[in-house]
Amino acid sequence: MTPWTTGNSVRTLENGDGFFPPMLRAAISAKESITFECYTARDCMPVALLSRILIERARAGVRVHVILDAFGCAPWGDDYIAAMRKAGVQLKLYSPFNFFLPLAYNHRTHRRVLVCDGRVGFCGGAGWAYNWTGCAQDRGHWRDTQYELRGPVVAQLQDNFADNWQELTGTKLSGPAYYPPLRNAGTLTAQMVAGSPMKQRDTLGSATLLAIRAAQKSILIEHSYFLPTAEIRDALLAAAERGVRVQIIMPGENTDMPFAKEIMQGTLRRLMDAGVELYEFQPTMLHGKLVAIDDHLIIAGSGNLDPRSFFINDENNLHVLSPAFAHEQRAMFQRDLARSKRLTEETLHLSLARRFRGLWGRFVVGVL
């Protein structure tokens, strides 16, 4: 586990209108280096803008390194990729299909990293596609959150990228272009936790489990894919039993995983029976990832609460210890809660066919 750092600032950026402009501005202002890692993208205006910026910066002599997941970023656009490489962008595809090692294709990089000049970084769960533009105003524009980082924690975010860059190229990024001296930028205590289950087993799930077990007053969870392991499920049940108020917001009918409720029906019923408050976000797809423990700890980033994020994918999560920052995130949670509908025994009732799909789905995703 990486150490905690002090002297950080973290700015919360809600929805595409909130996070695409500052990310693009940071990239176009870079003078020394840009590192960018992405799991999912589509050939769209945000991708076009970023591609053009990376090309222009590379031509201006900026060191530009890009990692695109070969599965999730397949629709990025071959023309953009070719143009970036021609301009001098060092671009690698993560885990392309190998006929001789087909099972390796299951391992993806799900990380989201943008670091400019080693001084400002962005992380979260958003992809680069039209779904992430706008302000979650309708079904076509998703609800998501990114975070802008400044201060010593940016070096840890850079480490997340450098880890996979070295894996792909054998080259270790070093020097002031990537790791300049970082002064204090704020008052927050923070750390980046890299999920690399193929190298160091589960880190994200273990950290979340410990946080839930330590909760004394409240647990707020807002996650796009709430498919907890048996250990996290049991920790939530134990928290509710000792009097902790547990509230969970999940996607409703607007979701890109339509069988989630079938898969989790048994777990959701057990949580509901224990007094856990379950809600479904109504306006659009909820793609954010947020855990708030009591009044001080926040866990956010790329990792979902599911077995893939814990045991298969490469991920990166941000941890922040701060009552003020926790208050801000809890207020964001309450705004989303106001646009959510509470699940009841009636809405959890499923037909026999849907229960059968749930049994099959639990087998596929490995949720017990």
N, C-alpha and C positions, 0 to 999 in steps of 0.2 A: 504494500500500500504506500502511495506517495505521501510525503509529509504535508502537514498543514502549513500554509503560508499566510502571512499577515500583510496589511497595507494594500489591499485590493479594492477595486471598484467593479461592480457588476450591474450592468444596465439591462433591464427587462424589455424585450422587444416583442410586442404582440402582433401576430399575423403578418402577412406579406407586406402590407403597406408600412408596417413598423420595422421589419428587419431587412428587406431587400435593399432599400436606399442606403442605409449606413454601411452595409456590407460592400456594396458596389463602390461607395465613396472611399472606403478604406482601401480597397484594392487599387483604385485608380490613383490614389495618393501615395502608394508604396514606392519607396526609393531604393531599397536594398533587396528585399525578398518577399515572395508570396508563397505560402504553402496552403494547398486546398485539397481536401479529401471529402468525397461525396458518395453516398450509397445509391440515391435514386434521383433521376432527372429525366426530363423529356425535352425534345426539340421545341423550344418556346422562346418568348421574348426575354425572360430573365436569363436563360442559358445563352442566348445570342449576345446579350449585353455583357455578361461575364466573359464569354469567349473573346469578344473584341477587346475588352480591357486587358485580359491576360496576354493577348497577342501584342497589343500596343506596349505594355509594360516590358515584355520580353525583348521586344525590338529596342526599347530604351535602355537595355542593359540590366534590368532587374532580374534576379534569379527567381524563376517561376517553376515550382514543382507541383504537379497535379497527380492525384490518385483517384481514379474513377472505378467503382465496382463494376466488373465486367457484366454482371447480370442486371443490377438495378439501373445502371447508366447506359445500357445498350441503346436506348433511344436518344442519347445526347445529340447525335448528329455527326455522321462520318466526316462531312465537309468541315465542320468546326474543329474536330480533332485533328484532321490533316493540316488545317491552317495553323493551329496552335503549334504543332510539332515543327512545321516549316519555319515558324517565327522564332523558334528556339525554346519554346516551352518544353520542359522535361515532363512527359506525361506517361504514366504507367496504368495499365488495366489490372485490377486486382482479381485474381483467381479466374482467369478465362477457362472455358471448358477444355479439359484434356481427355482425349479419347482413352488414354491408357490409365488415367486416374479419375474416373467419372465421379466417385464419391467425394473427391476433394471440392467439387463444384458446389457442394452444400455449404461450405464455409465461406461466408461473405464478410466484407468490411461494411458495417452498418454505422461507422463513425461519421460525424459531421464536424469538419475542422476548416476554419479559415484563419490564418495568422498572417498579418502584414507587418513586415519589418521587425518581427519578433516582439512588437510592442503592443499591438491590439489584436485580440482574438475573438472569434465568434464560435459558439457551440450551441447545440440544441437538438431538435429532432426533425427539422424541416428539410424537405427536398427542394429541388429546383424544377418547378412545373407550374402551369396555370392554376392548379388546385391550391397552390400556396400563395397566390397573389390575393390582393384585396384585403378585406377585414372581416372575414367569416360572415359575410352578409347574406349568403344563400348557399344552397346545396353544392354549388360549383366551386365554392371558395372555402377552404378548410380552416379550422381553428388550430393554431399552432403557436409556439413560443420559441424564440431564440434569445441568447444572452451575449452581450458584448462585455468582454473582459479586458481589464487593464491592471497592471501591477505584476508582482512576482508569479502569480498563478498562470500568466500567459506562457511562461517557459514550460510549465507542465503540459499545457495544451500543445505546445510545439513538440514536446516529447512524444505525445500520442501520435502525431503525424510522422515524426522521425522514426518511430518504432517500425511502422509499416514500410516507410521508404527504404530503410536499411534491409528489411526482409526482401523487398522486391529488387533492389539494386546492389546490395552489398556495400553501399556508401553511407557513411554516418554524417549527418548534417552537423556542422559545428562552426564556431566563429561568431563574431559580432553581427554579421548580416542576419543570422537566425536567432542568436542569443545575446542581444545587447544587454548592458547593465540596466536593470529595471528598478526604478525608484518607486517609492510608495505612491499609489494613486488613489487611495481611499482608506477606509477603516475596517474592511471586511476580512474575516478569516475564511480562507477557501482552499480547496484542493481539487485537482482533476484526478479521477480514478479511471484508469484504462481497463477495459474488459478485453482480455486476450486469453480466452479459455484454452486454446490449443497450446499456449506457452506457460500459463501460470494458473490454470484452473479457474474456478469461478471467483471473481472479485465483486462484481456488481450485486449479484444476488446475496452474497454473504454480508455486504455492507448494509443493504436494505433490510435484511433479516435482523441484524444486530440493532438497527435503528428502531424497528418496530417493537422489538423485545424491550427496548429501553424506554419507550413512550410512557408518560405518566398521565397526561391530560387529554391529548387529542392526536389523531392521525388523519390527515387529509391526503387522499390519493386521487389524482386526475390523470388517467392513462388511456391511450388509444387501444391497447391490446392487453386487457386485464385477464391474464391467464396464469395466475400465480402457481408456484410449486406447492406441494403439500406442506412443506416447512413454513412458507410464508402464509399460506392459508391458516395453518394452526397457530402461528404467531398472532395473526389478526383476531382469531377466535379467543385466544388467551388474553389479548389486550382488551377486547370488549368485556370479557368476564371479570377483569380487575377494575372495570369502571372507566376505561378510556373511551372517549367518544370517537368513533370511526366513521368517516364519511368518504364515499367513493363515487366519483363521476366517471362514466364510461360512455362510449358512443351509443347512440340509439339506433333507429332504423337507417340513418345515414352513415353507413360504414362500408369499408372495403373488405371486411371480414364478416360476411352475413351469418355464418354459423357460430359466432362467438357465444351467443346466449345459449345455444343448444349444447355447446361443449362445456360451458361453465354452469349449467343449470343446477346441478347438485351442490356445487360449491357456493353459488349465490344463495341458494335456499338455506344452507347451513349458516352462512354469514348473516342473512336476514333474521333467522330464528335466534341468533345470538345478540341481536340488537344493532347490527351494523346498518347504517343508512346507505342505500344504494340508489344511484341516480343515473339517468340516461340523458345525455346532451341532445337537444332537439334541433337546433337550426341547421346544422351541417355536420360533416365528419369531424370528430374531435381527434386530433393527432398529437396533442401535447403530452408531455411526460413530466409529472410533478408529484413529489412526495414531500409533505410537510409534517414534521414531528414536533409536537408541542409548540412552543413559541420561539424556537431557536434553530432547528436544523432543516435545511432544504436540500433535496436530492432532485436534480434535473439533468437532462442531457439526451443522448440518443437511445439509451437502453430502455427496452420495454419490460414490463413485468411478465415475462414469459420465458420458457426454457431456452428458446433460441438465443435470446440476449445473454442469458447466464452461461450457457454451455457450448454455444456454437459460434456466434458472430463476434467479430471485433467491435467494441463499443467504446464510448467515452462519456462519463457522467461527471457533472459538476456538483460538489458538496459545498455548502456555505453555512457557517455558524454565525448567526447574527439575529438578534431579536428584531431589529429594524427591517432587515431584508426579509425575514420570515413574515413579518406583518404585511409587507408589500405583496408577497406571494399568496398569503392567505386572503387578502383583499381581492386579488385576481381570481382565486378559487371561488370566492363568494359571488363575483360577477358571473362566472360561468354556471354556478349553482342556480342562480336566478333564471337561467335559460334552460334548466334541466327539469326532468320529470322524475319523481320518485317511483321506484319499482315497488310493486305490491305483490301479495300472494297471487292475485288474479293475473297480473301481467307476467308472472313467472311460470304460469301453467303452460305446459307444452303438450302438443298432440303426441301420440305414440310414434308417428313417423319422425317427428322432430327430435324426440328422445333417442331414437335409433341413430339418427345422424349425429347426435351429440356423442354417443358411445364410440362411433367410428372416428369422429373428430378428435376425441381425447386420445385415442390410440395413435393417430397421425402426429399430433403435436407433442405427445409425451407428457400430458398433464394427467396426474393421478388424483 
